[in-house]
Structure formats: structure tokens, C-alpha cells
Amino acid sequence: MAFSLFQMAELAQEQGDLIEAKRCYTASLLINRRLGDQGSPTLVLLPLGMLAQEQGKYAEARQWYEEYRMYAERLGQQAPINLILQQLGELAHEQGALVEAQQLYKESLAFAQNWNDELSIAEAQFRLGSLAEELGVADEARKRYSEAHTAYERISAQDNVASTLHQLGLVARTLGDLTGAYERFAAAKDLFTSLGDDNMYDAEDQMMELNNEAHELQEKRQRYEVQLARAEFQVNHDAIAHRLYQLGQIAQAQGKATEAKMRYEASMATFALLGKQRGMAQNWSALGILAQRHGEITEAQRCYETALGLYKIVGDQSGTALTLHQLGKLGIWCGQIEEAQRYYREAHILYRQTGDSYGTATTQRHLEGLFPRQAS
């Protein structure tokens, strides 16, 4: 009877009748619980959790997942324990509880490595890569996705290999490695095509965009270099500062981190000579992003904090909010919970004041994930 109800629940879920699906799953669970040692409640607890998660009922989903974990640990079932760690991690990630998600993903990875479970290793690495990407630490994301790619290849999970190649392409693009990005998108496109997966069109679009971007960046570089030379000839310090900053942006987009840093520092020195603190703040922010993407977290924090002080002096609310947001991300990455809370709260207030709906929603999500009782 319990298994029949379980099958009815699966059928109802496939047909989109989630109310009936939950009713049948719950009835099956009750019977399994009455059967005691003869029952299989874990069979039903996972789909109940996933169903609740799909509906956005996170507290209920967590309750089912935790009960599933309790049964699995009591029975010494290793694979189900790891599965539930992954589900709990995904649930925390969706809720914006990124610190908890990171801890669960790392716990899942260690568990999978201990049992030489290649699929679970790959999935945990992929999720950690996604988290690093969301927090702006692109170099760490690249490392995690590369580990996931290697593990997926070892077990010939071709659809996952293709998806990971696509993510590696996106991260390479963020880091300015346009050639590497193109190669990964091309490999992903070929694999998606062989699998008959429509994601091949997205990979193809990315390749076209990269070709256009490379051409546009080179054109802009040539134009800005001519304008910089003219400004230097005319001893126009304001124009020099702006062109140096723009050339820094171009160099960063082209993956030339050393040149980008040099340009930003030269621009900042020129803005300082002119006493223009907003221009100095923009360069400090750019240096922070550069350091953050390459995993230089302490340097990124230093740059953002300097930029923050300058933005506050000139009353630039938008610049202040964006910088606070970045500092909040770094706080989460470093596990500095109280610092992250403070930065996100201040950013949230400013986003609301400036009418930035995306910034408001994002910081609210992370505040609720970190501090559900204190988020406003």
C-alpha cells in the first residue's frame, strides 16, 4: 500500500498536480512510519523535501531533509547522507544562506572524497564553483569547475562535462581570458551538439559575442591610447586621468591584470593631484574587483575599504552601496558573519534610497539567509 501511494504521488507530480502528489507522499510516509523497522520512510522523505523546495517552502523542505538525514545516519547509509548534504546545501544556497551552503558543500565534498564517489565529488566541486562565482572570486570558481570537469570526465558524464565547460567559459571571460573562454565554449558547443542539447545555441551565442567583444576592445584601446597621447600633449590632467582609467578597464577585460593595475594606479595618482576624490574612489573600486577576481581577498578588502571612505566623503550613494555590497560578499567568503551583516545592511538601505531594485532584492536575500530574524 505504501509503495502504491508512492507511485501515485510520482505520477501526480509528473502531471503537475502537486497537491495530490503531496497528499500521496504524506500518506505513504505515515504507513512507512507505522511499519517501524519494516518501513522505508527515506524513500518518501527526499521527494517530500524536493517538492517543498520546488514550491519555495524552504522551512518545510529543511524539515524533511533533516529527518531523512537522521534516518540515514541511524541506518549507516553513506550514499543517502551525502545526497542530503547536497540537497541541504542547495536549499541554503537558494535561500541566500551562503556561509551555510559553503559549509555543507565542503562537508559533502569531504564525504565523497572519503568514499571515492566520483559523481558526488564532481557535483560538490561544481556547486562550490558556482558559489565562488556568485561571490566574485572568479579564480577560485575556475579551480573548482576544473576539478568538477576532470571528475565528470572520469565517469564519462558527458552532459555534465558540457555544462562545466560552459561555466569554465563564463569564468574565463570574467577573468579576461577571451581565447580560453572561446575554446571552452567551442568545446561545450561540440559536445552539446553531439548530445542533441539545445544549450549548443547558447554556447554558439557566447562564441559570437566573444568575437565581437575582442574586436570592440581592441578598437577602444586604440582610440583611448590616441586620446591619452593627445591629453598628455595638451597637459590636460583631467582627461589623462579618465583615459588611464578607461585603458585600465580595457586591459582588465583583455586579461592583462598587471597592465590594468598600473593604469588604475596612474589614474588614481592623477585624480589625487586634481583633488578629485570620486575618481580616486572609482580606481580603488576597480583595483578591488581585480584583486577579488584573482583571489587576493585581503588586498580586495583594503581597496574596497579605501574606496568606501572616499565615496562617503563625496556623498556618492550609488558608489557607496556597490562597495558595501562587495565588502559583504567578501565577508561571507571569509566567514566574517558580523562584518558581512553590517555591510549588507548598509548597502540594503542605500539601494532602497537610490531605487536600485536589484541591489535591494539581492542584499535582502542574503540578509535573510544570514540573519532571518534580523532582516528588514
HELIX and SHEET records of a PDB file:
HELIX    1   1 ALA A    2  GLU A   14  1                                  13    
HELIX    2   2 LEU A   18  ARG A   34  1                                  17    
HELIX    3   3 GLY A   36  GLN A   38  5                                   3    
HELIX    4   4 PRO A   41  GLU A   54  1                                  14    
HELIX    5   5 TYR A   58  LEU A   75  1                                  18    
HELIX    6   6 GLN A   78  GLN A   95  1                                  18    
HELIX    7   7 LEU A   98  ASN A  114  1                                  17    
HELIX    8   8 GLU A  118  GLU A  134  1                                  17    
HELIX    9   9 ALA A  138  ARG A  154  1                                  17    
HELIX   10  10 GLN A  158  THR A  174  1                                  17    
HELIX   11  11 LEU A  178  LEU A  195  1                                  18    
HELIX   12  12 ASN A  199  GLN A  234  1                                  36    
HELIX   13  13 HIS A  237  ALA A  253  1                                  17    
HELIX   14  14 ALA A  257  LEU A  274  1                                  18    
HELIX   15  15 GLN A  277  ARG A  293  1                                  17    
HELIX   16  16 ILE A  297  VAL A  314  1                                  18    
HELIX   17  17 GLN A  317  CYS A  334  1                                  18    
HELIX   18  18 ILE A  337  THR A  354  1                                  18    
HELIX   19  19 SER A  357  LEU A  370  1                                  14    
END                                                                             
